[in-house]
């Protein structure tokens, strides 16, 4: 890999993936193959772009003076959405 340029985005993603692997190992998952670790990583991060976009929209809304959704309303919707996902 010597002599090739690696983007900052790629380096950042590799750092986060390394932390993911460290957490996986520290939690006792020492029998995971490299292929399984990649599958788990992709499964855990598949919604990440949507989540980042949602947080950015929320922050923009706060800057514009919007108060957002009350916690109890969010909690109800979150639980309903995640219970639905777990039953699929």
N, C-alpha and C positions, 0 to 999 in steps of 0.2 A: 504494500500500500504506500510505500515510500515514494514521495514525489507527486502524489495525486492530491488534489485539493478536495477537502470535505466541507460541505456547507455547515454553517453554524446551526441551522435547523436540524441537520442530521446528527451533529454532535449532541445537541440538547436531547433529542429523542433517545440516543444511545445512553446518555446519563440517566434518564428517567427509566429506561428499560433495565439498566444495571441495578437501580434502586429497587425496582420491582422484583428482580431476581434475588437480591439480598433479603428482601422482606419474605419472599417465598421460602427461601432456605431457613431463615430465622424462625419461621412459623412451623418448621418441621417437615416441609415438603422437599425432602432430599432425594427422593426416588423419581423425580420428574425428568424426563428426557429433554434435550434441547428443543426437539420438535413440539413436545407437549407444552414447554414453557412459552414458546412463540404462540401456540394456539390459545393458551390462557391469557397472555398479554393482549392479543387481538380481541378476545372476548371481553376482557376488562376495559378496554379502551375504545370499543366500537362506537359508543355514544359520546365520546369525548368532544369531537368537533361541534356537535349540537349543544352540548353542555356549555362549552366555551362561548358559543354564539349567544346562548340564553343569558349567561352572566353579563356579557358585554351589553346586551339590550337592556337588562335590568339596571346596570350602572348608568347607562345613558338616560334611562327614565328617571332615575334618582337625581341626576344632574339637572334634568328638566323640571324637577319638582314633583314628579309622580311618587306616590307613597307606596305603591305595590299592593300585593295581596296580603290580607291579615294571616297570621301564622296558623290559626285554627282552620281556616279555609284551605290553605296550602296543604296542611297535614292531612286533611280528609282526602283531597284530590291525590296526593302523593301515595297514601296508603291504598286507595282504590286502584290506582294505576299499577302499583307494584304487586298487589295481590293478583291482579289480572295477568301480569307478566309471569308470575310464578306458577300459575295454573295452566299456562300454555305448554 
